């Protein structure tokens, strides 16, 4: 597998935001992944994979609403509030990771693949930033 094209879409540099830009990556001239995000983290730039908000079904009509919604977007019925945490989780003993509101749509399976994609995207981002590519 080889990355054959990377397109970078820079965000407005005057906005002091953590999101620095988006990338579209083409693999082997035949497979495209859009909406990879270039983000400024506490340890520097990193690439976040494309994601979508997690959804859960309405108990009344089974319509899939975004996690932590208060009312169903289909029937308007109230959605159940999140379950309270058990006592041992509240104290931090053996606390399980809280479910995320977002989940990756596409992501690398191996560390080597993730590092390869991140290295190539960040190189393309730096090149685009230095050339002063205008935002779309």
DOSEKOL-390068 format. One record per residue (C-alpha): residue number from 1; z negated, x negated, y negated; chain; residue in three letters. Coordinates in Angstrom, 3 decimals. Layout:
N
NODE num       pz       px       py cadena residuo
NODE NUM        Z        X        Y      A     ALA
...
END
This chain:
136
NODE num       pz       px       py cadena residuo
NODE   1    0.000    0.000    0.000      A     UNK
NODE   2    0.951   -1.335   -3.387      A     UNK
NODE   3    0.560    0.029   -6.911      A     UNK
NODE   4    4.085    0.175   -8.312      A     UNK
NODE   5    3.414    1.795  -11.711      A     UNK
NODE   6    0.456    2.438  -13.986      A     UNK
NODE   7    0.638    4.505  -17.166      A     UNK
NODE   8   -2.270    4.351  -19.580      A     UNK
NODE   9   -3.066    7.062  -22.128      A     UNK
NODE  10   -5.544    5.729  -24.668      A     UNK
NODE  11   -8.106    7.913  -26.411      A     UNK
NODE  12   -8.628    7.738  -30.163      A     UNK
NODE  13  -10.475    4.427  -30.775      A     UNK
NODE  14  -12.231    5.819  -33.875      A     UNK
NODE  15  -14.132    8.286  -31.682      A     UNK
NODE  16  -17.221    6.472  -30.423      A     UNK
NODE  17  -16.937    8.013  -26.939      A     UNK
NODE  18  -17.479    6.516  -23.511      A     UNK
NODE  19  -14.125    7.838  -22.273      A     UNK
NODE  20  -11.593    5.199  -23.347      A     UNK
NODE  21   -8.446    6.542  -21.713      A     UNK
NODE  22   -6.682    8.071  -18.738      A     UNK
NODE  23   -4.403    6.463  -16.159      A     UNK
NODE  24   -1.657    7.691  -13.874      A     UNK
NODE  25   -1.127    5.442  -10.855      A     UNK
NODE  26    1.956    5.401   -8.598      A     UNK
NODE  27    1.676    3.963   -5.087      A     UNK
NODE  28    4.748    2.574   -3.266      A     UNK
NODE  29    7.140    4.448   -5.603      A     UNK
NODE  30    6.301    7.674   -3.751      A     UNK
NODE  31    2.733    8.914   -4.390      A     UNK
NODE  32    1.131    9.647   -7.795      A     UNK
NODE  33   -2.546   10.086   -8.690      A     UNK
NODE  34   -3.174   11.429  -12.193      A     UNK
NODE  35   -6.278   11.620  -14.392      A     UNK
NODE  36   -8.118    8.461  -13.394      A     UNK
NODE  37  -10.552    7.838  -16.252      A     UNK
NODE  38  -11.346    4.513  -17.925      A     UNK
NODE  39  -15.005    4.756  -18.960      A     UNK
NODE  40  -17.309    2.416  -20.884      A     UNK
NODE  41  -20.500    2.169  -18.815      A     UNK
NODE  42  -23.687    0.185  -19.319      A     UNK
NODE  43  -22.211   -2.718  -17.322      A     UNK
NODE  44  -18.731   -2.594  -18.885      A     UNK
NODE  45  -15.529   -0.711  -18.159      A     UNK
NODE  46  -14.964    1.064  -14.860      A     UNK
NODE  47  -12.466    3.517  -13.371      A     UNK
NODE  48  -13.581    7.012  -12.350      A     UNK
NODE  49  -11.471    8.926   -9.857      A     UNK
NODE  50  -10.018   12.362  -10.715      A     UNK
NODE  51  -12.551   15.109  -10.110      A     UNK
NODE  52  -13.105   18.844  -10.374      A     UNK
NODE  53  -16.176   20.962  -10.986      A     UNK
NODE  54  -17.921   21.984   -7.782      A     UNK
NODE  55  -17.937   25.718   -7.062      A     UNK
NODE  56  -20.174   28.112   -5.188      A     UNK
NODE  57  -19.465   31.704   -4.109      A     UNK
NODE  58  -20.876   34.815   -5.801      A     UNK
NODE  59  -23.240   36.639   -3.393      A     UNK
NODE  60  -21.739   39.980   -4.456      A     UNK
NODE  61  -17.952   39.421   -4.468      A     UNK
NODE  62  -17.572   35.871   -3.031      A     UNK
NODE  63  -15.588   34.659   -6.072      A     UNK
NODE  64  -16.029   30.888   -6.423      A     UNK
NODE  65  -17.769   30.067   -9.719      A     UNK
NODE  66  -18.680   26.694  -11.199      A     UNK
NODE  67  -22.046   25.368  -10.024      A     UNK
NODE  68  -24.932   26.369  -12.318      A     UNK
NODE  69  -23.061   29.377  -13.770      A     UNK
NODE  70  -25.369   32.247  -14.663      A     UNK
NODE  71  -22.883   35.108  -14.177      A     UNK
NODE  72  -19.862   35.652  -11.951      A     UNK
NODE  73  -16.496   35.272  -13.702      A     UNK
NODE  74  -14.984   37.975  -11.438      A     UNK
NODE  75  -17.544   40.799  -11.154      A     UNK
NODE  76  -19.971   39.838  -13.931      A     UNK
NODE  77  -22.951   40.016  -11.596      A     UNK
NODE  78  -25.848   37.603  -12.007      A     UNK
NODE  79  -25.744   34.495   -9.863      A     UNK
NODE  80  -28.842   33.240   -8.147      A     UNK
NODE  81  -30.686   30.464   -9.992      A     UNK
NODE  82  -30.871   27.054   -8.297      A     UNK
NODE  83  -33.539   26.847   -5.609      A     UNK
NODE  84  -36.782   25.142   -6.715      A     UNK
NODE  85  -37.312   21.623   -5.415      A     UNK
NODE  86  -39.857   21.062   -2.638      A     UNK
NODE  87  -43.102   19.368   -3.698      A     UNK
NODE  88  -42.234   16.000   -2.121      A     UNK
NODE  89  -38.950   15.889   -4.056      A     UNK
NODE  90  -40.720   16.688   -7.318      A     UNK
NODE  91  -43.035   13.713   -6.823      A     UNK
NODE  92  -40.121   11.422   -5.980      A     UNK
NODE  93  -41.188   10.769   -2.378      A     UNK
NODE  94  -38.109   10.887   -0.181      A     UNK
NODE  95  -36.225   12.765   -2.879      A     UNK
NODE  96  -32.676   13.556   -1.893      A     UNK
NODE  97  -29.882   12.983   -4.370      A     UNK
NODE  98  -29.224   16.121   -6.437      A     UNK
NODE  99  -25.838   17.700   -5.811      A     UNK
NODE 100  -23.244   16.727   -8.381      A     UNK
NODE 101  -21.443   19.252  -10.559      A     UNK
NODE 102  -18.206   17.328   -9.955      A     UNK
NODE 103  -16.517   15.977   -6.855      A     UNK
NODE 104  -13.640   13.561   -6.482      A     UNK
NODE 105  -10.242   15.070   -5.700      A     UNK
NODE 106   -8.822   11.744   -4.533      A     UNK
NODE 107  -10.680    8.523   -3.892      A     UNK
NODE 108  -10.344    5.225   -2.029      A     UNK
NODE 109  -12.173    4.957    1.260      A     UNK
NODE 110  -12.716    1.196    1.368      A     UNK
NODE 111  -14.405   -1.075   -1.169      A     UNK
NODE 112  -11.354   -3.344   -1.169      A     UNK
NODE 113   -9.054   -0.474   -2.133      A     UNK
NODE 114  -11.420    0.694   -4.895      A     UNK
NODE 115  -11.622   -2.851   -6.308      A     UNK
NODE 116   -7.823   -3.219   -6.152      A     UNK
NODE 117   -7.232    0.049   -8.031      A     UNK
NODE 118   -9.927   -0.711  -10.590      A     UNK
NODE 119   -8.648   -4.244  -11.232      A     UNK
NODE 120   -5.035   -3.081  -11.718      A     UNK
NODE 121   -5.956   -0.107  -13.935      A     UNK
NODE 122   -8.285   -2.175  -16.133      A     UNK
NODE 123   -5.615   -4.880  -16.516      A     UNK
NODE 124   -3.100   -2.216  -17.608      A     UNK
NODE 125   -5.703   -0.682  -19.938      A     UNK
NODE 126   -6.369   -4.038  -21.647      A     UNK
NODE 127   -2.633   -4.642  -22.065      A     UNK
NODE 128   -2.132   -1.176  -23.574      A     UNK
NODE 129   -5.149   -1.597  -25.868      A     UNK
NODE 130   -3.906   -4.969  -27.131      A     UNK
NODE 131   -0.439   -3.538  -27.790      A     UNK
NODE 132   -2.040   -0.678  -29.730      A     UNK
NODE 133   -0.324    2.008  -27.695      A     UNK
NODE 134   -0.601    5.330  -29.554      A     UNK
NODE 135   -2.544    8.176  -27.967      A     UNK
NODE 136   -0.499   11.089  -26.568      A     UNK
END
